[in-house]
């Protein structure tokens, strides 16, 4: 399981989450940051750092934002 960045990040893109990620799995996805689910080690360091509470464990993403799980899974992170 990975963490997922959702809609509240759009327009904010505060880099606090990027700075604390120990494996550098957070990427600039254009309108918001995205976590590469293949690289995320599920440490949770990013979640409390987000000032707009946009980061959730994959199994706790609110139903209305579940499309962000698919968006991250299908995003080309350049790997």
PyMOL Python script that loads the backbone (N, CA, C, O; Angstrom):
from pymol import cmd

cmd.read_pdbstr("""\
ATOM      1  N   UNK A   1       0.842  -1.181   0.000  1.00  0.00           N
ATOM      2  CA  UNK A   1       0.000   0.000   0.000  1.00  0.00           C
ATOM      3  C   UNK A   1       0.881   1.236   0.000  1.00  0.00           C
ATOM      4  O   UNK A   1       1.981   1.235   0.554  1.00  0.00           O
ATOM      5  N   UNK A   2       0.385   2.277  -0.624  1.00  0.00           N
ATOM      6  CA  UNK A   2       1.117   3.537  -0.686  1.00  0.00           C
ATOM      7  C   UNK A   2       0.229   4.657  -0.178  1.00  0.00           C
ATOM      8  O   UNK A   2      -0.971   4.479   0.035  1.00  0.00           O
ATOM      9  N   UNK A   3       0.832   5.793   0.006  1.00  0.00           N
ATOM     10  CA  UNK A   3       0.071   6.995   0.333  1.00  0.00           C
ATOM     11  C   UNK A   3      -0.334   7.670  -0.974  1.00  0.00           C
ATOM     12  O   UNK A   3       0.308   7.483  -2.008  1.00  0.00           O
ATOM     13  N   UNK A   4      -1.414   8.462  -0.914  1.00  0.00           N
ATOM     14  CA  UNK A   4      -1.963   9.109  -2.099  1.00  0.00           C
ATOM     15  C   UNK A   4      -2.174  10.585  -1.798  1.00  0.00           C
ATOM     16  O   UNK A   4      -2.694  10.945  -0.741  1.00  0.00           O
ATOM     17  N   UNK A   5      -1.765  11.440  -2.738  1.00  0.00           N
ATOM     18  CA  UNK A   5      -2.004  12.878  -2.607  1.00  0.00           C
ATOM     19  C   UNK A   5      -3.247  13.207  -3.414  1.00  0.00           C
ATOM     20  O   UNK A   5      -3.364  12.822  -4.578  1.00  0.00           O
ATOM     21  N   UNK A   6      -4.181  13.927  -2.786  1.00  0.00           N
ATOM     22  CA  UNK A   6      -5.485  14.180  -3.383  1.00  0.00           C
ATOM     23  C   UNK A   6      -5.719  15.659  -3.703  1.00  0.00           C
ATOM     24  O   UNK A   6      -4.811  16.485  -3.613  1.00  0.00           O
ATOM     25  N   UNK A   7      -6.944  15.962  -4.073  1.00  0.00           N
ATOM     26  CA  UNK A   7      -7.365  17.263  -4.581  1.00  0.00           C
ATOM     27  C   UNK A   7      -6.929  18.496  -3.788  1.00  0.00           C
ATOM     28  O   UNK A   7      -6.567  19.492  -4.414  1.00  0.00           O
ATOM     29  N   UNK A   8      -6.938  18.494  -2.447  1.00  0.00           N
ATOM     30  CA  UNK A   8      -6.542  19.725  -1.743  1.00  0.00           C
ATOM     31  C   UNK A   8      -5.143  20.244  -2.102  1.00  0.00           C
ATOM     32  O   UNK A   8      -4.843  21.416  -1.878  1.00  0.00           O
ATOM     33  N   UNK A   9      -4.290  19.377  -2.658  1.00  0.00           N
ATOM     34  CA  UNK A   9      -2.943  19.801  -3.057  1.00  0.00           C
ATOM     35  C   UNK A   9      -2.973  20.726  -4.269  1.00  0.00           C
ATOM     36  O   UNK A   9      -2.072  21.543  -4.454  1.00  0.00           O
ATOM     37  N   UNK A  10      -4.005  20.596  -5.091  1.00  0.00           N
ATOM     38  CA  UNK A  10      -4.097  21.416  -6.301  1.00  0.00           C
ATOM     39  C   UNK A  10      -4.139  22.888  -5.918  1.00  0.00           C
ATOM     40  O   UNK A  10      -4.976  23.313  -5.121  1.00  0.00           O
ATOM     41  N   UNK A  11      -3.227  23.655  -6.496  1.00  0.00           N
ATOM     42  CA  UNK A  11      -3.151  25.081  -6.214  1.00  0.00           C
ATOM     43  C   UNK A  11      -2.316  25.424  -4.994  1.00  0.00           C
ATOM     44  O   UNK A  11      -2.021  26.594  -4.752  1.00  0.00           O
ATOM     45  N   UNK A  12      -1.934  24.416  -4.226  1.00  0.00           N
ATOM     46  CA  UNK A  12      -1.131  24.667  -3.021  1.00  0.00           C
ATOM     47  C   UNK A  12       0.302  24.235  -3.260  1.00  0.00           C
ATOM     48  O   UNK A  12       1.225  25.047  -3.206  1.00  0.00           O
ATOM     49  N   UNK A  13       0.482  22.942  -3.526  1.00  0.00           N
ATOM     50  CA  UNK A  13       1.795  22.355  -3.794  1.00  0.00           C
ATOM     51  C   UNK A  13       2.872  22.811  -2.819  1.00  0.00           C
ATOM     52  O   UNK A  13       3.976  23.179  -3.222  1.00  0.00           O
ATOM     53  N   UNK A  14       2.540  22.781  -1.537  1.00  0.00           N
ATOM     54  CA  UNK A  14       3.521  23.053  -0.489  1.00  0.00           C
ATOM     55  C   UNK A  14       4.530  21.897  -0.517  1.00  0.00           C
ATOM     56  O   UNK A  14       4.133  20.737  -0.631  1.00  0.00           O
ATOM     57  N   UNK A  15       5.793  22.197  -0.418  1.00  0.00           N
ATOM     58  CA  UNK A  15       6.818  21.158  -0.582  1.00  0.00           C
ATOM     59  C   UNK A  15       7.231  20.468   0.709  1.00  0.00           C
ATOM     60  O   UNK A  15       8.214  19.726   0.724  1.00  0.00           O
ATOM     61  N   UNK A  16       6.506  20.695   1.779  1.00  0.00           N
ATOM     62  CA  UNK A  16       6.857  20.071   3.056  1.00  0.00           C
ATOM     63  C   UNK A  16       6.914  18.557   2.958  1.00  0.00           C
ATOM     64  O   UNK A  16       7.789  17.927   3.552  1.00  0.00           O
ATOM     65  N   UNK A  17       5.982  17.965   2.208  1.00  0.00           N
ATOM     66  CA  UNK A  17       5.942  16.505   2.065  1.00  0.00           C
ATOM     67  C   UNK A  17       7.168  16.001   1.306  1.00  0.00           C
ATOM     68  O   UNK A  17       7.736  14.963   1.646  1.00  0.00           O
ATOM     69  N   UNK A  18       7.561  16.736   0.293  1.00  0.00           N
ATOM     70  CA  UNK A  18       8.714  16.350  -0.529  1.00  0.00           C
ATOM     71  C   UNK A  18       9.984  16.353   0.324  1.00  0.00           C
ATOM     72  O   UNK A  18      10.827  15.464   0.212  1.00  0.00           O
ATOM     73  N   UNK A  19      10.098  17.361   1.167  1.00  0.00           N
ATOM     74  CA  UNK A  19      11.299  17.525   1.985  1.00  0.00           C
ATOM     75  C   UNK A  19      11.495  16.415   3.010  1.00  0.00           C
ATOM     76  O   UNK A  19      12.632  16.100   3.363  1.00  0.00           O
ATOM     77  N   UNK A  20      10.401  15.811   3.499  1.00  0.00           N
ATOM     78  CA  UNK A  20      10.542  14.783   4.535  1.00  0.00           C
ATOM     79  C   UNK A  20      10.537  13.353   3.991  1.00  0.00           C
ATOM     80  O   UNK A  20      10.796  12.414   4.743  1.00  0.00           O
ATOM     81  N   UNK A  21      10.253  13.174   2.720  1.00  0.00           N
ATOM     82  CA  UNK A  21      10.177  11.823   2.154  1.00  0.00           C
ATOM     83  C   UNK A  21      11.570  11.179   2.120  1.00  0.00           C
ATOM     84  O   UNK A  21      12.471  11.691   1.457  1.00  0.00           O
ATOM     85  N   UNK A  22      11.748  10.059   2.833  1.00  0.00           N
ATOM     86  CA  UNK A  22      13.077   9.437   2.894  1.00  0.00           C
ATOM     87  C   UNK A  22      13.490   8.710   1.613  1.00  0.00           C
ATOM     88  O   UNK A  22      14.668   8.400   1.436  1.00  0.00           O
ATOM     89  N   UNK A  23      12.535   8.433   0.715  1.00  0.00           N
ATOM     90  CA  UNK A  23      12.874   7.697  -0.505  1.00  0.00           C
ATOM     91  C   UNK A  23      12.627   8.516  -1.780  1.00  0.00           C
ATOM     92  O   UNK A  23      12.701   7.982  -2.886  1.00  0.00           O
ATOM     93  N   UNK A  24      12.339   9.787  -1.625  1.00  0.00           N
ATOM     94  CA  UNK A  24      12.120  10.682  -2.779  1.00  0.00           C
ATOM     95  C   UNK A  24      11.118  10.118  -3.779  1.00  0.00           C
ATOM     96  O   UNK A  24      11.400  10.054  -4.976  1.00  0.00           O
ATOM     97  N   UNK A  25       9.940   9.707  -3.286  1.00  0.00           N
ATOM     98  CA  UNK A  25       8.931   9.120  -4.174  1.00  0.00           C
ATOM     99  C   UNK A  25       7.822  10.110  -4.531  1.00  0.00           C
ATOM    100  O   UNK A  25       6.830   9.730  -5.153  1.00  0.00           O
ATOM    101  N   UNK A  26       7.986  11.383  -4.139  1.00  0.00           N
ATOM    102  CA  UNK A  26       6.965  12.396  -4.431  1.00  0.00           C
ATOM    103  C   UNK A  26       7.438  13.240  -5.613  1.00  0.00           C
ATOM    104  O   UNK A  26       8.530  13.809  -5.600  1.00  0.00           O
ATOM    105  N   UNK A  27       6.589  13.301  -6.626  1.00  0.00           N
ATOM    106  CA  UNK A  27       6.935  13.969  -7.882  1.00  0.00           C
ATOM    107  C   UNK A  27       5.950  15.091  -8.187  1.00  0.00           C
ATOM    108  O   UNK A  27       4.803  15.071  -7.740  1.00  0.00           O
ATOM    109  N   UNK A  28       6.419  16.068  -8.957  1.00  0.00           N
ATOM    110  CA  UNK A  28       5.556  17.148  -9.413  1.00  0.00           C
ATOM    111  C   UNK A  28       4.720  16.607 -10.569  1.00  0.00           C
ATOM    112  O   UNK A  28       5.245  16.324 -11.646  1.00  0.00           O
ATOM    113  N   UNK A  29       3.430  16.468 -10.340  1.00  0.00           N
ATOM    114  CA  UNK A  29       2.531  15.918 -11.350  1.00  0.00           C
ATOM    115  C   UNK A  29       1.795  16.978 -12.134  1.00  0.00           C
ATOM    116  O   UNK A  29       0.765  16.693 -12.744  1.00  0.00           O
ATOM    117  N   UNK A  30       2.306  18.201 -12.130  1.00  0.00           N
ATOM    118  CA  UNK A  30       1.654  19.287 -12.859  1.00  0.00           C
ATOM    119  C   UNK A  30       0.824  20.136 -11.923  1.00  0.00           C
ATOM    120  O   UNK A  30       1.335  21.084 -11.326  1.00  0.00           O
ATOM    121  N   UNK A  31      -0.452  19.810 -11.786  1.00  0.00           N
ATOM    122  CA  UNK A  31      -1.312  20.618 -10.929  1.00  0.00           C
ATOM    123  C   UNK A  31      -1.179  20.265  -9.445  1.00  0.00           C
ATOM    124  O   UNK A  31      -1.583  21.051  -8.588  1.00  0.00           O
ATOM    125  N   UNK A  32      -0.623  19.105  -9.136  1.00  0.00           N
ATOM    126  CA  UNK A  32      -0.396  18.714  -7.743  1.00  0.00           C
ATOM    127  C   UNK A  32       0.739  17.691  -7.676  1.00  0.00           C
ATOM    128  O   UNK A  32       1.140  17.119  -8.689  1.00  0.00           O
ATOM    129  N   UNK A  33       1.245  17.476  -6.462  1.00  0.00           N
ATOM    130  CA  UNK A  33       2.278  16.467  -6.271  1.00  0.00           C
ATOM    131  C   UNK A  33       1.641  15.081  -6.301  1.00  0.00           C
ATOM    132  O   UNK A  33       0.465  14.915  -5.979  1.00  0.00           O
ATOM    133  N   UNK A  34       2.435  14.097  -6.692  1.00  0.00           N
ATOM    134  CA  UNK A  34       1.965  12.717  -6.756  1.00  0.00           C
ATOM    135  C   UNK A  34       3.008  11.798  -6.134  1.00  0.00           C
ATOM    136  O   UNK A  34       4.212  12.022  -6.257  1.00  0.00           O
ATOM    137  N   UNK A  35       2.518  10.760  -5.463  1.00  0.00           N
ATOM    138  CA  UNK A  35       3.394   9.764  -4.856  1.00  0.00           C
ATOM    139  C   UNK A  35       3.451   8.548  -5.775  1.00  0.00           C
ATOM    140  O   UNK A  35       2.419   7.997  -6.158  1.00  0.00           O
ATOM    141  N   UNK A  36       4.666   8.138  -6.121  1.00  0.00           N
ATOM    142  CA  UNK A  36       4.846   6.951  -6.950  1.00  0.00           C
ATOM    143  C   UNK A  36       4.551   5.730  -6.072  1.00  0.00           C
ATOM    144  O   UNK A  36       5.303   5.441  -5.141  1.00  0.00           O
ATOM    145  N   UNK A  37       3.450   5.006  -6.366  1.00  0.00           N
ATOM    146  CA  UNK A  37       3.092   3.868  -5.516  1.00  0.00           C
ATOM    147  C   UNK A  37       4.101   2.727  -5.544  1.00  0.00           C
ATOM    148  O   UNK A  37       4.125   1.900  -4.633  1.00  0.00           O
ATOM    149  N   UNK A  38       4.931   2.676  -6.576  1.00  0.00           N
ATOM    150  CA  UNK A  38       5.955   1.627  -6.657  1.00  0.00           C
ATOM    151  C   UNK A  38       7.154   1.943  -5.762  1.00  0.00           C
ATOM    152  O   UNK A  38       7.872   1.033  -5.346  1.00  0.00           O
ATOM    153  N   UNK A  39       7.374   3.211  -5.467  1.00  0.00           N
ATOM    154  CA  UNK A  39       8.532   3.627  -4.671  1.00  0.00           C
ATOM    155  C   UNK A  39       8.189   3.911  -3.211  1.00  0.00           C
ATOM    156  O   UNK A  39       9.065   3.860  -2.348  1.00  0.00           O
ATOM    157  N   UNK A  40       6.931   4.206  -2.933  1.00  0.00           N
ATOM    158  CA  UNK A  40       6.502   4.555  -1.575  1.00  0.00           C
ATOM    159  C   UNK A  40       6.720   3.370  -0.638  1.00  0.00           C
ATOM    160  O   UNK A  40       6.334   2.243  -0.946  1.00  0.00           O
ATOM    161  N   UNK A  41       7.344   3.641   0.512  1.00  0.00           N
ATOM    162  CA  UNK A  41       7.603   2.578   1.486  1.00  0.00           C
ATOM    163  C   UNK A  41       6.573   2.597   2.629  1.00  0.00           C
ATOM    164  O   UNK A  41       6.738   1.899   3.630  1.00  0.00           O
ATOM    165  N   UNK A  42       5.527   3.391   2.471  1.00  0.00           N
ATOM    166  CA  UNK A  42       4.431   3.440   3.431  1.00  0.00           C
ATOM    167  C   UNK A  42       4.896   3.874   4.819  1.00  0.00           C
ATOM    168  O   UNK A  42       4.390   3.380   5.827  1.00  0.00           O
ATOM    169  N   UNK A  43       5.854   4.793   4.873  1.00  0.00           N
ATOM    170  CA  UNK A  43       6.373   5.233   6.172  1.00  0.00           C
ATOM    171  C   UNK A  43       5.466   6.262   6.841  1.00  0.00           C
ATOM    172  O   UNK A  43       5.454   6.373   8.067  1.00  0.00           O
ATOM    173  N   UNK A  44       4.708   7.015   6.045  1.00  0.00           N
ATOM    174  CA  UNK A  44       3.781   7.992   6.600  1.00  0.00           C
ATOM    175  C   UNK A  44       4.389   9.325   6.985  1.00  0.00           C
ATOM    176  O   UNK A  44       3.693  10.167   7.552  1.00  0.00           O
ATOM    177  N   UNK A  45       5.660   9.546   6.698  1.00  0.00           N
ATOM    178  CA  UNK A  45       6.318  10.796   7.083  1.00  0.00           C
ATOM    179  C   UNK A  45       5.674  12.012   6.424  1.00  0.00           C
ATOM    180  O   UNK A  45       5.660  13.098   7.004  1.00  0.00           O
ATOM    181  N   UNK A  46       5.149  11.839   5.232  1.00  0.00           N
ATOM    182  CA  UNK A  46       4.591  12.959   4.474  1.00  0.00           C
ATOM    183  C   UNK A  46       3.235  13.427   4.997  1.00  0.00           C
ATOM    184  O   UNK A  46       2.933  14.620   4.952  1.00  0.00           O
ATOM    185  N   UNK A  47       2.428  12.510   5.484  1.00  0.00           N
ATOM    186  CA  UNK A  47       1.041  12.832   5.853  1.00  0.00           C
ATOM    187  C   UNK A  47       0.921  13.978   6.862  1.00  0.00           C
ATOM    188  O   UNK A  47       0.173  14.920   6.599  1.00  0.00           O
ATOM    189  N   UNK A  48       1.620  13.946   8.000  1.00  0.00           N
ATOM    190  CA  UNK A  48       1.452  15.041   8.961  1.00  0.00           C
ATOM    191  C   UNK A  48       2.059  16.366   8.500  1.00  0.00           C
ATOM    192  O   UNK A  48       1.738  17.413   9.063  1.00  0.00           O
ATOM    193  N   UNK A  49       2.918  16.343   7.501  1.00  0.00           N
ATOM    194  CA  UNK A  49       3.563  17.568   7.014  1.00  0.00           C
ATOM    195  C   UNK A  49       2.684  18.371   6.060  1.00  0.00           C
ATOM    196  O   UNK A  49       2.945  19.551   5.829  1.00  0.00           O
ATOM    197  N   UNK A  50       1.648  17.750   5.507  1.00  0.00           N
ATOM    198  CA  UNK A  50       0.803  18.417   4.511  1.00  0.00           C
ATOM    199  C   UNK A  50      -0.096  19.452   5.183  1.00  0.00           C
ATOM    200  O   UNK A  50      -0.926  19.093   6.018  1.00  0.00           O
ATOM    201  N   UNK A  51       0.058  20.739   4.831  1.00  0.00           N
ATOM    202  CA  UNK A  51      -0.741  21.785   5.488  1.00  0.00           C
ATOM    203  C   UNK A  51      -2.211  21.807   5.061  1.00  0.00           C
ATOM    204  O   UNK A  51      -3.036  22.443   5.717  1.00  0.00           O
ATOM    205  N   UNK A  52      -2.541  21.117   3.967  1.00  0.00           N
ATOM    206  CA  UNK A  52      -3.933  21.108   3.502  1.00  0.00           C
ATOM    207  C   UNK A  52      -4.580  19.724   3.649  1.00  0.00           C
ATOM    208  O   UNK A  52      -5.667  19.488   3.122  1.00  0.00           O
ATOM    209  N   UNK A  53      -3.917  18.816   4.361  1.00  0.00           N
ATOM    210  CA  UNK A  53      -4.432  17.473   4.628  1.00  0.00           C
ATOM    211  C   UNK A  53      -4.879  16.757   3.355  1.00  0.00           C
ATOM    212  O   UNK A  53      -5.986  16.224   3.279  1.00  0.00           O
ATOM    213  N   UNK A  54      -3.994  16.758   2.357  1.00  0.00           N
ATOM    214  CA  UNK A  54      -4.289  16.137   1.072  1.00  0.00           C
ATOM    215  C   UNK A  54      -3.759  14.716   0.960  1.00  0.00           C
ATOM    216  O   UNK A  54      -4.047  14.034  -0.024  1.00  0.00           O
ATOM    217  N   UNK A  55      -2.988  14.246   1.947  1.00  0.00           N
ATOM    218  CA  UNK A  55      -2.325  12.944   1.852  1.00  0.00           C
ATOM    219  C   UNK A  55      -3.015  11.924   2.751  1.00  0.00           C
ATOM    220  O   UNK A  55      -3.258  12.162   3.934  1.00  0.00           O
ATOM    221  N   UNK A  56      -3.324  10.768   2.136  1.00  0.00           N
ATOM    222  CA  UNK A  56      -4.010   9.688   2.848  1.00  0.00           C
ATOM    223  C   UNK A  56      -3.345   8.354   2.544  1.00  0.00           C
ATOM    224  O   UNK A  56      -2.773   8.168   1.470  1.00  0.00           O
ATOM    225  N   UNK A  57      -3.423   7.414   3.506  1.00  0.00           N
ATOM    226  CA  UNK A  57      -3.065   6.039   3.152  1.00  0.00           C
ATOM    227  C   UNK A  57      -4.055   5.588   2.080  1.00  0.00           C
ATOM    228  O   UNK A  57      -5.217   5.992   2.105  1.00  0.00           O
ATOM    229  N   UNK A  58      -3.616   4.772   1.156  1.00  0.00           N
ATOM    230  CA  UNK A  58      -4.461   4.367   0.027  1.00  0.00           C
ATOM    231  C   UNK A  58      -5.828   3.841   0.460  1.00  0.00           C
ATOM    232  O   UNK A  58      -6.832   4.127  -0.192  1.00  0.00           O
ATOM    233  N   UNK A  59      -5.879   3.081   1.545  1.00  0.00           N
ATOM    234  CA  UNK A  59      -7.155   2.507   1.974  1.00  0.00           C
ATOM    235  C   UNK A  59      -8.028   3.465   2.783  1.00  0.00           C
ATOM    236  O   UNK A  59      -9.103   3.083   3.244  1.00  0.00           O
ATOM    237  N   UNK A  60      -7.570   4.706   2.957  1.00  0.00           N
ATOM    238  CA  UNK A  60      -8.354   5.698   3.694  1.00  0.00           C
ATOM    239  C   UNK A  60      -8.717   6.926   2.852  1.00  0.00           C
ATOM    240  O   UNK A  60      -9.243   7.906   3.379  1.00  0.00           O
ATOM    241  N   UNK A  61      -8.436   6.874   1.544  1.00  0.00           N
ATOM    242  CA  UNK A  61      -8.771   7.992   0.661  1.00  0.00           C
ATOM    243  C   UNK A  61     -10.293   8.146   0.650  1.00  0.00           C
ATOM    244  O   UNK A  61     -11.008   7.168   0.429  1.00  0.00           O
ATOM    245  N   UNK A  62     -10.804   9.378   0.890  1.00  0.00           N
ATOM    246  CA  UNK A  62     -12.254   9.578   0.847  1.00  0.00           C
ATOM    247  C   UNK A  62     -12.831   9.138  -0.501  1.00  0.00           C
ATOM    248  O   UNK A  62     -12.198   9.301  -1.544  1.00  0.00           O
ATOM    249  N   UNK A  63     -14.024   8.586  -0.459  1.00  0.00           N
ATOM    250  CA  UNK A  63     -14.651   8.020  -1.654  1.00  0.00           C
ATOM    251  C   UNK A  63     -14.676   9.003  -2.822  1.00  0.00           C
ATOM    252  O   UNK A  63     -14.430   8.615  -3.964  1.00  0.00           O
ATOM    253  N   UNK A  64     -14.973  10.273  -2.542  1.00  0.00           N
ATOM    254  CA  UNK A  64     -15.067  11.261  -3.619  1.00  0.00           C
ATOM    255  C   UNK A  64     -13.712  11.606  -4.234  1.00  0.00           C
ATOM    256  O   UNK A  64     -13.660  12.306  -5.245  1.00  0.00           O
ATOM    257  N   UNK A  65     -12.616  11.129  -3.644  1.00  0.00           N
ATOM    258  CA  UNK A  65     -11.284  11.404  -4.176  1.00  0.00           C
ATOM    259  C   UNK A  65     -10.549  10.141  -4.611  1.00  0.00           C
ATOM    260  O   UNK A  65      -9.346  10.191  -4.866  1.00  0.00           O
ATOM    261  N   UNK A  66     -11.243   9.018  -4.700  1.00  0.00           N
ATOM    262  CA  UNK A  66     -10.599   7.754  -5.065  1.00  0.00           C
ATOM    263  C   UNK A  66      -9.993   7.770  -6.463  1.00  0.00           C
ATOM    264  O   UNK A  66      -9.141   6.936  -6.771  1.00  0.00           O
ATOM    265  N   UNK A  67     -10.412   8.692  -7.308  1.00  0.00           N
ATOM    266  CA  UNK A  67      -9.833   8.782  -8.655  1.00  0.00           C
ATOM    267  C   UNK A  67      -8.343   9.116  -8.588  1.00  0.00           C
ATOM    268  O   UNK A  67      -7.605   8.839  -9.533  1.00  0.00           O
ATOM    269  N   UNK A  68      -7.896   9.708  -7.480  1.00  0.00           N
ATOM    270  CA  UNK A  68      -6.476  10.045  -7.334  1.00  0.00           C
ATOM    271  C   UNK A  68      -5.619   8.794  -7.133  1.00  0.00           C
ATOM    272  O   UNK A  68      -4.421   8.815  -7.416  1.00  0.00           O
ATOM    273  N   UNK A  69      -6.216   7.712  -6.650  1.00  0.00           N
ATOM    274  CA  UNK A  69      -5.494   6.441  -6.527  1.00  0.00           C
ATOM    275  C   UNK A  69      -5.155   5.942  -7.930  1.00  0.00           C
ATOM    276  O   UNK A  69      -4.017   5.562  -8.207  1.00  0.00           O
ATOM    277  N   UNK A  70      -6.152   5.949  -8.806  1.00  0.00           N
ATOM    278  CA  UNK A  70      -5.964   5.514 -10.192  1.00  0.00           C
ATOM    279  C   UNK A  70      -5.017   6.447 -10.923  1.00  0.00           C
ATOM    280  O   UNK A  70      -4.156   6.003 -11.683  1.00  0.00           O
ATOM    281  N   UNK A  71      -5.179   7.745 -10.690  1.00  0.00           N
ATOM    282  CA  UNK A  71      -4.327   8.743 -11.357  1.00  0.00           C
ATOM    283  C   UNK A  71      -2.854   8.476 -11.035  1.00  0.00           C
ATOM    284  O   UNK A  71      -2.009   8.520 -11.929  1.00  0.00           O
ATOM    285  N   UNK A  72      -2.544   8.200  -9.772  1.00  0.00           N
ATOM    286  CA  UNK A  72      -1.156   7.931  -9.386  1.00  0.00           C
ATOM    287  C   UNK A  72      -0.672   6.602  -9.961  1.00  0.00           C
ATOM    288  O   UNK A  72       0.479   6.486 -10.382  1.00  0.00           O
ATOM    289  N   UNK A  73      -1.550   5.600  -9.977  1.00  0.00           N
ATOM    290  CA  UNK A  73      -1.164   4.283 -10.490  1.00  0.00           C
ATOM    291  C   UNK A  73      -0.872   4.317 -11.983  1.00  0.00           C
ATOM    292  O   UNK A  73      -0.033   3.562 -12.473  1.00  0.00           O
ATOM    293  N   UNK A  74      -1.571   5.203 -12.713  1.00  0.00           N
ATOM    294  CA  UNK A  74      -1.410   5.271 -14.168  1.00  0.00           C
ATOM    295  C   UNK A  74      -0.440   6.349 -14.629  1.00  0.00           C
ATOM    296  O   UNK A  74      -0.125   6.427 -15.817  1.00  0.00           O
ATOM    297  N   UNK A  75       0.039   7.180 -13.708  1.00  0.00           N
ATOM    298  CA  UNK A  75       0.927   8.287 -14.072  1.00  0.00           C
ATOM    299  C   UNK A  75       2.302   7.749 -14.503  1.00  0.00           C
ATOM    300  O   UNK A  75       2.814   6.791 -13.924  1.00  0.00           O
ATOM    301  N   UNK A  76       2.879   8.372 -15.509  1.00  0.00           N
ATOM    302  CA  UNK A  76       4.215   7.983 -15.957  1.00  0.00           C
ATOM    303  C   UNK A  76       5.263   8.750 -15.162  1.00  0.00           C
ATOM    304  O   UNK A  76       5.534   9.918 -15.439  1.00  0.00           O
ATOM    305  N   UNK A  77       5.844   8.090 -14.180  1.00  0.00           N
ATOM    306  CA  UNK A  77       6.854   8.705 -13.329  1.00  0.00           C
ATOM    307  C   UNK A  77       8.240   8.668 -13.962  1.00  0.00           C
ATOM    308  O   UNK A  77       9.228   9.055 -13.339  1.00  0.00           O
ATOM    309  N   UNK A  78       8.303   8.199 -15.205  1.00  0.00           N
ATOM    310  CA  UNK A  78       9.569   8.176 -15.915  1.00  0.00           C
ATOM    311  C   UNK A  78      10.453   6.995 -15.553  1.00  0.00           C
ATOM    312  O   UNK A  78      11.658   7.019 -15.801  1.00  0.00           O
ATOM    313  N   UNK A  79       9.858   5.956 -14.963  1.00  0.00           N
ATOM    314  CA  UNK A  79      10.683   4.807 -14.578  1.00  0.00           C
ATOM    315  C   UNK A  79      10.905   3.869 -15.725  1.00  0.00           C
ATOM    316  O   UNK A  79      11.579   2.851 -15.569  1.00  0.00           O
TER     317      UNK A  79
END
""", "prot")
cmd.dss("prot")
cmd.show_as("cartoon", "prot")
cmd.util.cbc("prot")
cmd.orient("prot")
